[in-house]
Amino acid sequence: MKLSRFFSPEDFNTIAAAVVEAEKRSGGEVVPAVVESSDEYEVAAWRGACLGALTAAMAAAGLWAAGSFWGAPLPLWIAAPPALGAALGYVAAAASEPLRRWLIPREIMNLRVSRRAAEAFLEHEVFATRDRTGILIFVSLFEHRVEVLVDSGIAAQVHQAEWNALAAEVAAGIKSGRAGAAMAAGVRRAGELLERHGLVGGVEDPNQLADDVRTSRR
């Protein structure tokens, strides 16, 4: 799932501008991050192969029962359809994102996204702020998931339920085809939440983390 299908260069500029705006009105440091996928999910292709083999074997058995007209030796009749079905299922699962998502249990995708978001929090040093006021808005496109992770200086003041609501709003906006606008709105919303809870910056509050969108294939 290519980033360019969802975000244009102008979108990234808009999001970066929203980061500057949010940080001016609050004491937080917002880090927007987008990955194409949180995992390779190779298991999906193998699940597709198993499903294809089973489907082909059942179809072959049905055809044979309907009328023994293949004319091929029995061992070949038994071995060929499952092998062909497995190959087609593997290729289909590897090539089709909707099929691959369908083959992966939702709880597995949620776990992978949560783990990748935690890795991104460390990778982008969201913790490296003076007052521990970093915020990661993490988008994983393949899984259609958004997570918001906040550092200890914010977690003590703003309940996680409010960040979960923000994540849901961003996810809904991306699903509706407004990825750039939705993420920029989420960044601004983060600044508003901090301001409402009294987490405001002072005149000497420096910009401690870069304002650009961090991107990665994984």
N, C-alpha and C positions, 0 to 999 in steps of 0.2 A: 504494500500500500504506500504509494509514493507521497512524500510530503507536498510535492507540487500540485497534487490533485486537490489539496485542501487549503494551502497557504501560498499566496503570491509574495514577492519581495515587498510590495506595498503593505501587505498584511503584517509582515514582520516589523516594518517601520512603525506601523500604527500601534502594535503591541509594545514596542520599545518606548514609544511616546507615552503610552498609558502607564508603563512602569515609572517613568520620570514623574508623571502627575501623581501617582499613588504615593510615591516616596516623599514628595513635597508636602503632602497633607498628613503624613503619618510618620511614626518612628520605625516602620518596617522596611525590610529589604526584600523586594519581590523578585523571584527567579522563575520565569516561564520556561518550561522545557517540553519538547515534543519529540517523541520517537515513533518510527513507523510501526514497530512491534516490540513487545517486551520479551519475546522469546521466538526461537525458530520453529517450535512446535513440530519437530520431525515426526512425533508420534501420530500426528494427524494423517500423514501420508501412509503410514503403516496401517492405521485404522481403515483408511480408504481401500488399501489393498485387501485387507481381510473381508471388508464388506463386499468388494467387487468379486472376490473369489467365491464367497458364499452365495451371492446373487446368481453368478454364472452357473455354479453347480446346481442350484435349485432349478434354474431355467432349463438347463440341459436335461435334468432328470424329468422335468415335465414334458419336454419335447419327446424324449425317448418313450415315456409312458403313453403319449398320445399316438405315437406311430413309429415303430422302429425302422426308420428310413435313412439313417445316416450312412450306413454302409462302411463305417470305419471300424477297425478292431476295437474290442471292448476296452483294453488298457488306454488307448489313445482317447477314446470317448470319455473315460473317467478323468484323465489327467489334463487334457487340453482346455476345456472350458474354465476350470478354476484358475489355471495359470494365466489364461488370457484375461479373465475377469480381474485377477489380482493386479496385473500390469496396468490395465485401464483404470482401475480404482486408485492406484498409486499416483498415476499421472494426473488424473482429474483432481485429486485432493491437493497435489502440489501446485496445480495451475489455478485453481478456483478459490479465491478468498472466502466467499460465502460458504462453500462446502467445507473448507478447512475449519472455519469457525463452528459450523454445525457439528463437526466431528470432535471438537475439543469441549469437554465438560466446562460449564460456566465457572465452577469453583476453581478449576485448574487455571483458567485465564485470570480470574481475580487474584489468585495467589501469585501468579507470575508478574502481574502489573504492580501489586503491592511491593514485591521484592525488588522490581526494577526501579520503582519510585524511591525506595530506601537507598538503593545504590546511587541514584541520581542526586539525592540529597547530599551524600558524601562526595560524589564525583565533582559536583559544582560548588562544593564548600559552602553550602547554605548555612552551615553552623558558624562560619567564620565572621561573625559580626560582634561588635563591642558589647551589645546588650542582649545577645542571643535572640534577635528579632527577625530572623530569616524566614521567608515563606516560599515554598516550592509549589508552583502550580504545574502539575505533571499530566501530560496528555499522551496516551498510547492509542494510536489510530486504529490499528488492526482490531484491537479488542473493544473499541468504542468506549474506553474508560478514561476517566479523569480523577486524579487524586490530588488532594492538597495536604501537604505536610508542613507543619510549623515548628519552629524551635521553641525551647523551654520558656523563653521570655514572653512569648505570645500565648503558648498553651495554657499558662497559668491565668490568663486574663480573658481569653475568648474560647468558648466551648467548642469542641470538635464538631458538634452538630451543625454549627453555623458554617464551618468550612466544608462539611459534606454537602450542605445545601448549595454552596457556591459551586462545588464540583459538579453537582447535578445540573445546574443552570448552564455551565460551560458545555457539558456533554450534550445537552439538548440543543444548544445553539449550533454545535458542530454537526449534529445529526441532521439539522434542518438546512445545512449547506452554508452556514455563516461562520465558518471556523475562525477566521481572523477577527471579525467583529465580536464573536462570542468570547474569545480569549482576552481581547482587550477589555471587554466589559467585566470579565472576571477579575482582571488585574485591578481595575478601578474599584470594583466592589471590595476587594481585599483592603485597599486603602481606606475606604469608607468604614469598614468594620473596625479597623484599628483605631481610627479617629473617634468613632462612637464609643469605644471602650476605653478612651483616654490614653491610647498609645500614640502620642504625637511626638514629632521630632522637634528639636530646637534649632536655633540659627546656626549652631556649630555642629549640627549633625551631618557627618560626611557621607558621601555616596560610597558604600563599602563593597558593593558587588556590582558587576557590570549589568547594564540594563537590557542587553540584547537577548533574543530568544535562543536558547540552547537546543540544538537539533542533532538527531542521530538516527541511523537506521535501526539501531537497537540499543 
